[in-house]
Amino acid sequence: MNLTSRIANYEFENPLMNASGVWCDNAEKLDEMVQSPAGSFVTKSATPDFREGNPSPRYVEVPLGSINSMGLPNLGFDFYLDYSITFQNENPGQINFLSIAGMAPEENILMLKKINDSEFKGITELNLSCPNVPGKPQIGYDFEATETILTRAFEFFKKPIGVKLPPYFDIAHFDEMAKILNKFPLQYVNCINSIGNGLYIDADKEEVVIKPKDGFGGIGGAYVKPTALANVRAFYTRLNKGIAVIGCGGVENGRDVFEHLLCGAQMVQVGSQLAKEGITIFDRLLQELKAIMEEKGYSSIEDFRGKLKSI
Ligand code: SIN
C-alpha cells in the first residue's frame, strides 16, 4: 500500500506527524519522534531564546480533547535548529519541519535569517497562530500584519517555508486569507492551530482548570475536528496548487486521518491524542488508515486525496 505524501520537493513515507507543541520540545521526545513510524516531525515553536512559558497547570486533558495555555515554553531557537541539522545529517534524504514563533516581527526575521544562512535543508514553519501569549494577539487574525510579515520574509528567505494558521470561521475570511497567501511562494499552510480562546471549567469545584489567563486557552482534540476539516477543505480549494495543506485537529483514529486526507491534506498532524496516548499512536493510526483504504479498495493516498464529493 502506498502512503507516500509530498510537500515541496520532499517525499514522506506516510502523512503522519506530530503537531508542533506535542512530543517535540526536548531531545528525548524528538528522538522518539525520529524513531517512530511517523512520516516526519515538527519541532516545538521556537523563540530566539529559552522561554519558561506560562505558569502551571497549563495543559489539561478534558473529555473531548484538551485545553492549553503553554505560552511557548521552549529551549530556544538554536537548540531546534541544531537538532534539525544533526537529524538531517544523520538521516540523509529525510527532513523535518522547524517551527518558529517570534514574539515580534523582528524576532521572526532574525530566526529566518539564521535558517537561511544555515545548513538546514528541511521546511520552516512560521507559526502565526499561538493563542496563548498574554498581550500578543494571533498574527493570523490580522490580515494586514500577515501580509506584511510574509512580504518581509520573502524579500530574502530562499528555503521552503509554510505557515501555521489559526482556525477561521467565516467564508469571507477563508476568501480573504487565501487571496493573501496566494501572493507568496509558500510550500504549505497548516490548518489549524488550537481554537483560542476557549474556557473549560470544573463545575464541582466552581473554578477554571488552567492557571494562565484566568482559565482561557487553546482548545484541541475532538471538539475541533469539524473546524479543522472546514479549514483544510477551504484552503485546499482556494490556494494555488503549489501550496499544500497540512491538516491538524481532532485526529484520534485512522478514520480521522482519512477524513483530513479526503478534504485535501497532504500531511496530517496529531496533537491532543498524541499527548494522551503516547508515541505508539502512530503505529495504531497507520494500521487503521491502511485498513480503511483496503476496505475501500484504495492502494494509494492519491486515489482519494482531496476527492471529497458534493451531494
Ligand atoms: C503554546 O506554546 O502556547 C502553544 C503554541 C501554539 O499554540 O502555537
Boltz pocket constraint, residues with backbone or C-beta under 6 A from the ligand:
constraints:
  - pocket:
      binder: B
      contacts: [[A, 20], [A, 21], [A, 45], [A, 68], [A, 69], [A, 70], [A, 71], [A, 72], [A, 73], [A, 127], [A, 129], [A, 130], [A, 131], [A, 132], [A, 133], [A, 193], [A, 194], [A, 218]]
      max_distance: 6.0
